[in-house]
Amino acid sequence: MNNRLTYNPDVLSCLANLSNDEVFTPPQLANQMLDMLPQELFQSPDTKFLDPCTKSGVFLREIAKRLIEGLADTIPDLQQRIDHIMHHQLYGIAITCLTSMMSRRSLYCSKSASGKYSISQFDDEDGNIRYRDIKHSWAQGKCKYCGASQEVYDRGDDLESHAYEFIHTDNPNTLYNNMTFDVIIGNPPYQLSDGGGTGSSAIPIYNKFVEQAKRLRPRYLTMIIPSRWFSGGKGLDDFRDNMLSDNRLSCLVDFFDSTECFPSVDLSGGVCYFLWSDEHCGDCIITNKLRGEESTMKRPLLENGNETFIRFNSAVSIIRKIRAIDNSSIVDIISSRKPFGIDPKVKIKREQSDGFIKVYAYPDNGYISRSQVTQNSEWIDEYKVMIAKAYGERGDFPYLMLGKPFVAEKGACCTETYLVIGPFGNRKICENVISYIRTKFFRFLVLQKKNTQNAAKGVYEFVPLQDFSKPWTDEELYKKYGLTDEEIQFIESMIRPME
């Protein structure tokens, strides 16, 4: 007799580990999100749930499990209970035809809700999980609803258009005949190409699912989305402001390393899920999950009513101490992108000649005419510090966080590859600025705002100005701002030395 236990994995757990193309939600994660909801919702036969971006059907399936158990006393007959739940409580909008069939298979045990194998019979094959082949609405080369590039997505019917029904309408109430949903839950698509690149340069669309869900006025909304919105950026500034000023956001769970949430998916800046409650008004319970450890703190999303969100709970006391002593910011002496206004298509010479100046650029430095500098030309003949505008890292802490800064001599400029700090009257001041940048203190404060490889001016907001007539060390800075051993240890654990 074979006494070995049979390994019978959940197929949706396996699916969640297959691909980065569409991020499928593991059942364990779906249940963590459902745990945030008031559990009495699963004991009411009147609670209605909507997943407006269903892919594998995992949310609907896990909700069904809870309802089947929670309604056992209210509807004792199992088949009657299942029929009531499937017909009157669970609804989904699939993002593709394939995912509609996957979702129905997960929920109804059949890709056709009217098929003989469906655990609850419907009159049509969709049941309550719909998919419609929606087209983009083009205007000046972009979709007016999602911002997708017409050049990229205006293609034949044999290819997926990625025109998601839920966000391609001015009135989402009409999708289910003005039905009121108590809970909207999901893991929306994250981005679409706008014709200008991928990754953080692609246009985000997860924010549009959140905003559209709020228009349906649910009692509760929970979604899992990239954490890049914490610092705003391309297409996210208004969304960030609205989210952080909304006192109905009651819980926020943040994974700095997305692989701790999605084992096979590495999302720059991490991932988070939240609970928005129409009945909540006040501070948010923020949970950081990092390196297998968890930190939870109830606090305002915006510190002291300003526009600042502090990502890590353990950083809150540090930044409050700094702000109590010093409200200055080094952003006042850091340039915006394109510090010299140089056209990115400018032809860079490899050899110097009369009238040409040094230009720091990627991948190679060279020389350009002074006339090609269209702004801040007065900086050319001053000393300044330059630092890369982008620097990316993956994996475990400690991080370097920034590329290595350098002193740019008089008679030099740079392309948009770099930001300029300064200018300054002499080289010694520049070297003292670099000593400050090299401190873990400086780069830890950058970490609080830097959620992608982009290191534009805004990520330096928390870094206070110093007296640059002298160099700086971490020990001096820790003492100046009265940091405790525990706070220092946290900084040291997050940032590695810059040689």
Buried (B, 14 or more C-beta within 10 A) or exposed (E): EEEEEEEEEEEBBEBBEEEEEBBBBBBBBBBBBBEBBBEEBBBBBEBBBBBBBBBBBBBBBBBBBBBBEBBEEEBEEEEEBBBBBBBEBBBBBBBBEBBBBBBBBBBBEBBBBBBEEBBBBBEEBBBBBBBBEBEBEBEEEBBEBBBBBBEEBBEEEEEEBBBBBBBBBEEBEEBBEEEEBBBBBBBBBBBBBBBEEEEBBBBBBBBBBBBBBBEBEBBBBBBBBBBBBBBBBBBBEEBBEBBBEBBBBBBBBBBBBBBBBBEBBEBBBBBBBBBBBEEBEEBBBBBBBBEEEEBEBEEBBBBEEEEBBBBBBBBBBBBEBBBEEEEEBBBEBBBBEBBBEBEEEBEBEEEEEEEBBBBBBEEEBBBBBEEBBEEBBEBBEBBBBBBBBBBEBEEEBBBBBBBEBBBBEBEBBBBBBBBBBBBBEEEBBBBBBBBBBBBBBBBBBBBBBBBBBBBBBBBBBBBBBBEBEEBBEBEBBBEBBEBEEEBBEBBBBBBBEBE
